[in-house]
Amino acid sequence: MANPTKQARRPLSSPTTSHQPSLLSSFFSRPTPVYASAALLRLVFFLYGLWQDANSPVKYTDIDYLVFTDAARFVSRGQSPYERETYRYTPILAWLLLPTAFTTGLPFVDAALFSSGKVLFAISDLVAGWLLERVLAKSMERSRARKFAAIWLLNPMVATISTRGSSEGVLGVLVMALLSSVLSKRVTLAGLLLGFSVHFKIYPFIYAPAIIWWMDADRMSSKKNTPPKLQASSIPDKVFAFITPARVQLALTSFITFFGLNFAMYFTYGFPFLQHTYLHHVTRIDHRHNFSPYNTHLYLASSPSTSNSTLSSSLPGSGGGIESLAFLPQLVLACVLIPLGLAKRDLPTAMLAQTFAFVTFNKVCTSQYFLWYMVLLPLYLPHSSFLRNKIHGITALGLWVASQGLWLQQGYELEFLGKSSFLPGLWLASLGFFLVNCWILGTIIGDSCNVKGG
């Protein structure tokens, strides 16, 4: 006769097994596996980059890193970083990379010192991801927040760009710290970060209108359940109602920080600081590795001898001066329309839309700039139509990658094979990539418009 006790125990094992967490859930339940994997990913790319630099004519290290480190070398000698041609950044970046200029005579140590900037940028990626997780955790469980943060942390494109020597990870830290401080209503810290971010790289100024618009009196009030104030009727009343203590505090703090840093840099390095850090970007005509539809025009503008050529006359809108006015549509969209329409509904998504619009409509658009909006992307995805409708999301990702790949194929023919692929190939590829980005931007804006302001 069978033992009834054993028979009774058998069914109990099945439910226990079925409730075991999956391997994926276990991976995201703790921070150590996620951040260790993100660090390992960057280490693999970093070591591969050393091998490629030593063994291949096509270098892994980005040319910008050589510019940064050359500028640091000038600074280490007591000279201006702007002695290095094409250095267009704040001197603070060169100061951060001073260890790359040191030499000991020991090849291994010198190679490690030279690569220390890449390590700094890779660590910045991890810090940006940690801040991203913190912001996400305000509205969801920590493990789920970590899953979305992993879109940045475990992204091969992000890891590649930072380990090649691009400084965009530092901007990721600054932008995420800014957003975190704003959402936590730490106004002074937000002002300091905003002022420093704009000094470090100009584009974060676009976030000021959205943040200011978001910081209305009701939202910034320290008292809970405060009844909403009556709407002002006259224009002067609306102006006075708009000027709240929090907005004034943010404006003053960021203004003092930004101009204080600029004064210090101008006092130290003179007019070259203003010329290369700010004024250059108004009329810059960079055309290499540029995904923008302005790419071919900028190429023509960089070579006046071809201004009357058949190529120039065949390109729509190839008259001179466009490069000085190209910023107008991007500023209207990124600094006025999107902040007014979206900021009070969903500030993180508004900042994503601003950045996406700024990069898409910029006259110079390189792959490093994609990181400007990729760090904000996980904040939008949890409530996006790209995740609700998987076909929509896969289509968007596929078109973004495919249109980018088409451009890269045309660029490869131009720069590596020496074929003149400007027209129609490269120009049409640029237009295609631009239109795909406009469609994605429209989806982001549409999703944000469906969010109730809070």
C-alpha positions in Angstrom: 0.0 0.0 0.0 1.4 3.4 -0.9 2.5 5.8 1.8 -0.3 8.5 2.0 2.1 10.9 3.6 4.5 10.9 0.7 1.6 11.1 -1.8 0.3 14.2 0.0 3.7 15.9 -0.1 4.3 15.5 -3.9 1.9 18.2 -5.1 3.4 20.8 -2.8 6.7 20.8 -4.7 5.2 21.9 -8.0 3.8 25.3 -6.9 7.1 26.1 -5.2 9.1 25.5 -8.4 6.7 27.5 -10.5 7.2 30.6 -8.3 11.0 30.6 -8.6 12.1 33.9 -10.1 13.4 33.8 -13.6 17.1 34.3 -14.4 16.3 37.7 -15.9 14.3 38.8 -12.9 17.1 37.7 -10.6 19.6 39.7 -12.7 17.7 42.9 -12.3 16.7 42.4 -8.7 20.1 43.5 -7.4 22.3 46.3 -8.7 25.6 44.3 -8.6 25.0 42.1 -11.7 23.7 45.0 -13.8 26.5 47.5 -13.0 29.2 44.8 -13.1 28.0 43.7 -16.5 27.9 47.3 -17.7 31.5 47.8 -16.4 32.6 44.5 -18.1 31.0 45.5 -21.4 33.1 48.7 -21.4 36.2 46.9 -20.4 35.9 44.5 -23.3 35.4 47.4 -25.8 38.3 49.3 -24.1 40.7 46.3 -24.5 39.5 45.6 -28.0 40.2 49.3 -28.8 43.8 49.0 -27.6 44.3 46.0 -29.9 42.7 47.7 -32.9 44.7 50.8 -32.5 47.9 48.7 -32.4 47.1 46.4 -35.3 44.7 48.1 -37.7 45.1 51.2 -40.0 41.5 52.1 -39.0 41.8 53.3 -35.5 39.3 52.7 -32.7 40.1 55.8 -30.8 38.0 58.8 -31.8 39.8 61.7 -33.3 38.2 63.9 -30.7 40.1 62.1 -28.0 43.3 63.0 -29.6 42.2 66.6 -29.7 41.3 66.5 -26.0 44.6 65.0 -25.0 46.6 67.3 -27.2 44.8 70.2 -25.5 45.6 68.7 -22.1 49.2 68.5 -23.1 49.3 72.2 -23.9 47.6 73.0 -20.5 50.2 70.9 -18.7 52.9 73.1 -20.2 51.2 76.2 -19.0 49.8 77.1 -22.4 46.3 77.6 -23.7 44.3 74.5 -24.7 43.3 76.5 -27.8 46.8 76.2 -29.1 45.5 72.8 -30.3 43.7 73.5 -33.6 40.0 72.4 -33.6 39.7 72.3 -29.8 36.2 73.8 -29.4 35.5 73.0 -25.8 35.7 74.5 -22.3 39.2 74.4 -20.8 37.7 72.4 -17.9 37.6 69.3 -20.2 41.3 69.7 -20.9 41.9 70.1 -17.1 40.0 66.9 -16.4 42.3 65.0 -18.8 45.6 66.4 -17.5 46.7 62.8 -16.4 46.8 61.9 -20.1 49.7 64.4 -20.6 51.9 62.8 -17.9 54.7 60.5 -18.9 56.9 58.3 -16.7 59.2 56.6 -19.3 57.5 53.2 -18.6 55.5 52.2 -21.7 52.7 50.4 -19.9 52.2 53.2 -17.3 52.3 55.8 -20.0 49.7 53.9 -22.1 47.5 53.6 -19.0 47.8 57.4 -18.3 47.0 58.2 -21.9 43.9 56.0 -21.7 42.7 57.4 -18.3 40.3 59.8 -20.1 38.5 56.9 -21.7 38.2 55.3 -18.2 36.8 58.6 -16.9 34.2 58.7 -19.7 33.2 55.0 -19.2 32.8 55.6 -15.4 30.6 58.6 -16.3 28.4 56.2 -18.3 27.8 54.1 -15.1 27.1 57.2 -12.9 24.6 58.5 -15.5 22.9 55.1 -15.5 22.8 55.1 -11.7 21.2 58.6 -11.7 18.8 57.4 -14.4 17.7 54.5 -12.1 17.1 56.9 -9.2 14.8 59.1 -11.3 12.9 56.1 -12.6 12.6 54.7 -9.1 10.4 57.7 -8.1 7.6 56.2 -10.1 8.2 52.4 -10.1 9.8 49.5 -8.3 13.6 49.6 -8.1 14.1 46.4 -10.1 11.9 47.6 -12.9 13.7 51.0 -12.9 16.9 49.1 -13.2 15.6 47.3 -16.3 14.9 50.5 -18.1 18.2 52.0 -16.9 19.9 49.0 -18.5 18.8 50.4 -21.9 21.6 52.9 -21.3 24.0 50.9 -19.1 24.1 47.8 -21.4 23.8 49.6 -24.7 26.8 48.6 -26.9 26.5 51.9 -28.8 26.9 53.9 -25.6 29.8 51.8 -24.4 31.5 52.1 -27.8 31.3 55.8 -28.0 32.6 56.4 -24.4 35.5 53.9 -24.8 36.5 55.5 -28.1 37.1 58.7 -26.1 34.0 60.8 -26.5 33.1 63.0 -23.5 29.3 62.7 -23.9 29.0 60.4 -20.9 30.0 63.4 -18.7 27.1 65.3 -20.2 24.9 62.4 -19.4 25.8 62.7 -15.7 25.2 66.4 -15.7 21.8 66.2 -17.4 20.6 63.4 -15.2 21.8 65.1 -12.1 20.0 68.3 -13.3 16.7 66.4 -13.9 17.0 64.6 -10.5 17.6 67.8 -8.6 14.7 69.6 -10.4 12.2 66.7 -9.6 13.5 66.7 -6.0 12.8 70.5 -5.9 16.5 71.2 -5.0 16.4 74.5 -6.8 19.9 75.9 -5.9 21.6 72.6 -6.9 19.6 72.6 -10.1 20.7 76.1 -10.9 24.4 75.3 -10.3 24.1 72.2 -12.5 22.3 74.0 -15.2 24.9 76.8 -15.3 27.8 74.4 -15.3 26.2 72.1 -17.9 25.7 75.0 -20.4 29.3 76.1 -19.8 30.6 72.6 -20.3 28.6 72.1 -23.6 26.2 74.7 -24.9 23.1 72.5 -25.7 21.7 72.0 -22.2 20.5 75.6 -22.3 17.5 74.2 -24.1 16.2 72.7 -20.9 15.9 76.0 -19.1 12.6 77.0 -20.6 11.0 73.6 -19.9 12.3 73.6 -16.3 11.2 77.2 -15.7 7.7 76.5 -17.1 7.4 73.3 -15.0 8.3 75.1 -11.8 5.0 76.8 -11.2 3.9 78.0 -7.8 1.5 75.1 -7.1 4.1 72.4 -8.0 6.9 74.0 -6.0 4.8 74.7 -2.9 6.1 72.9 0.2 2.5 72.6 1.6 0.6 69.6 0.7 -3.0 69.8 -0.6 -2.7 73.5 -1.3 -5.7 74.7 -3.3 -4.7 76.0 -6.7 -4.4 79.8 -7.0 -6.9 81.8 -9.0 -5.9 82.4 -12.6 -4.6 86.0 -13.2 -6.8 87.9 -15.6 -4.7 90.9 -16.8 -1.3 90.6 -18.5 0.6 92.4 -15.6 -1.0 90.0 -13.2 0.1 87.0 -15.3 3.6 88.3 -15.4 3.8 88.8 -11.6 2.2 85.4 -11.1 4.8 83.8 -13.3 7.7 85.3 -11.4 7.8 82.9 -8.4 10.7 82.6 -5.8 11.7 79.2 -7.2 12.0 80.5 -10.8 14.0 83.6 -9.7 16.3 81.4 -7.6 16.9 79.0 -10.5 17.5 81.8 -12.9 19.9 83.7 -10.7 21.9 80.6 -9.6 22.3 79.3 -13.1 23.2 82.8 -14.5 25.8 83.5 -11.8 27.3 80.0 -12.3 27.5 80.3 -16.1 28.9 83.8 -16.3 31.2 83.2 -13.3 32.8 80.3 -15.1 32.9 82.1 -18.4 34.5 85.2 -16.8 37.2 83.0 -15.1 38.0 81.2 -18.4 38.0 84.5 -20.4 40.3 86.1 -17.7 42.6 83.1 -18.1 42.6 82.4 -21.8 41.2 85.6 -23.4 39.2 85.9 -26.6 40.2 82.5 -28.0 38.0 81.0 -25.3 34.9 82.9 -26.5 35.8 82.3 -30.2 36.3 78.5 -30.0 33.9 77.6 -27.2 30.8 79.7 -28.4 31.2 81.9 -31.4 32.5 79.1 -33.6 29.3 77.1 -33.4 27.2 79.8 -35.0 29.1 79.6 -38.3 30.7 76.1 -38.1 30.6 74.2 -41.4 31.7 70.7 -40.3 30.7 68.2 -42.9 32.5 65.0 -42.1 30.5 62.3 -40.4 27.5 64.6 -40.5 24.1 62.9 -40.7 22.3 66.2 -41.2 20.5 67.2 -44.4 22.8 70.3 -44.4 25.8 68.0 -44.9 26.2 68.5 -48.6 25.6 72.2 -48.4 28.2 72.6 -45.6 30.7 70.7 -47.8 30.1 73.2 -50.6 30.3 76.1 -48.2 33.7 74.9 -47.0 35.1 75.1 -50.5 34.3 78.5 -52.1 36.0 77.4 -55.4 33.1 75.0 -56.0 30.3 77.5 -55.4 29.6 77.9 -59.0 30.0 74.3 -60.0 27.4 72.0 -61.4 27.2 70.2 -58.0 26.4 73.4 -56.2 23.8 74.6 -58.6 22.0 71.2 -58.6 21.5 71.2 -54.8 18.3 72.9 -53.6 18.9 75.8 -51.2 22.7 75.9 -51.8 22.9 79.6 -51.6 25.4 81.0 -49.0 24.6 81.8 -45.4 22.3 78.9 -44.5 24.8 77.7 -42.0 24.3 80.9 -40.0 20.5 80.6 -39.9 20.1 76.8 -39.6 19.7 77.1 -35.8 16.4 79.1 -36.0 14.0 76.2 -36.7 15.6 74.0 -34.1 15.5 76.7 -31.4 11.9 77.5 -32.0 11.0 73.9 -31.7 13.3 72.9 -28.9 13.1 76.0 -26.8 9.6 77.4 -27.3 7.0 75.0 -28.8 8.0 71.8 -27.0 8.5 73.3 -23.5 5.2 75.2 -23.7 3.3 72.2 -24.9 4.8 69.3 -22.9 6.8 70.5 -19.9 3.9 70.7 -17.4 2.6 67.4 -18.5 5.7 65.3 -18.3 9.1 67.1 -17.8 11.4 64.1 -18.5 9.6 63.4 -21.8 9.6 67.0 -22.7 13.4 67.1 -22.2 13.7 64.0 -24.4 11.6 65.6 -27.1 13.6 68.9 -26.8 16.9 67.0 -27.2 15.6 64.8 -30.0 14.4 67.9 -31.9 17.6 69.8 -31.3 19.8 66.9 -32.6 17.5 66.1 -35.5 17.3 69.7 -36.8 21.0 70.6 -36.0 23.1 71.4 -39.0 25.8 69.1 -37.6 24.6 65.7 -36.4 27.1 63.0 -35.5 26.6 59.7 -33.7 28.0 61.1 -30.5 25.0 63.5 -30.3 22.6 60.5 -30.2 23.8 59.9 -26.7 22.3 63.3 -25.7 18.8 61.9 -26.1 19.5 58.2 -25.5 20.2 58.9 -21.8 16.7 60.3 -21.5 15.0 57.6 -23.5 14.4 55.2 -20.6 12.4 57.8 -18.8 9.9 57.9 -21.6 9.7 54.3 -22.7 7.6 52.9 -19.7 4.5 54.8 -20.9 5.4 55.0 -24.6 3.4 53.7 -27.6 6.6 52.1 -28.8 6.3 49.5 -25.9 2.5 49.3 -25.9 2.5 48.5 -29.6 5.5 46.2 -30.2 5.1 46.4 -34.0 5.3 50.2 -33.9 8.4 50.0 -31.6 10.2 47.5 -33.7 9.4 49.4 -36.9 10.8 52.6 -35.4 14.0 51.0 -34.2 14.4 49.2 -37.5 14.0 52.3 -39.6 16.3 54.3 -37.3 19.0 51.7 -37.7 18.5 51.0 -41.4 18.4 54.7 -42.4 21.6 55.3 -40.3 23.2 52.2 -41.9 22.3 53.5 -45.4 24.0 56.8 -44.6 27.1 55.0 -43.3 27.3 52.9 -46.4 27.3 56.1 -48.5 29.8 57.7 -46.2 32.1 54.7 -46.4 32.1 55.0 -50.2 33.0 58.6 -49.9 35.7 58.5 -47.2 37.3 55.1 -47.7 36.7 54.3 -51.3 37.1 57.8 -52.7 33.8 57.7 -54.6 31.9 60.9 -55.0 28.7 59.8 -53.3 27.4 63.3 -52.3 24.6 63.3 -54.9 22.2 61.7 -54.9 23.3 59.0 -52.5 24.6 60.8 -49.3 22.1 63.6 -49.6 19.1 61.3 -50.0 20.3 59.1 -47.2 20.5 62.2 -45.0 17.0 63.2 -45.9 15.8 59.7 -45.2 17.4 59.6 -41.7 15.9 63.1 -41.0 12.4 62.0 -41.9 12.6 58.9 -39.8 13.7 61.0 -36.8 10.9 63.5 -37.4 8.4 60.6 -37.3 9.9 59.3 -34.1 9.8 62.8 -32.6 6.1 63.1 -33.6 5.4 59.9 -31.7 7.2 61.1 -28.6 5.3 64.4 -28.7 2.0 62.6 -29.3 2.6 60.3 -26.3 3.4 63.2 -24.0 0.3 65.1 -25.1 -1.7 62.1 -23.8 -0.2 62.4 -20.3 -2.2 64.4 -17.8 -0.2 67.2 -16.3 0.6 66.8 -12.7 
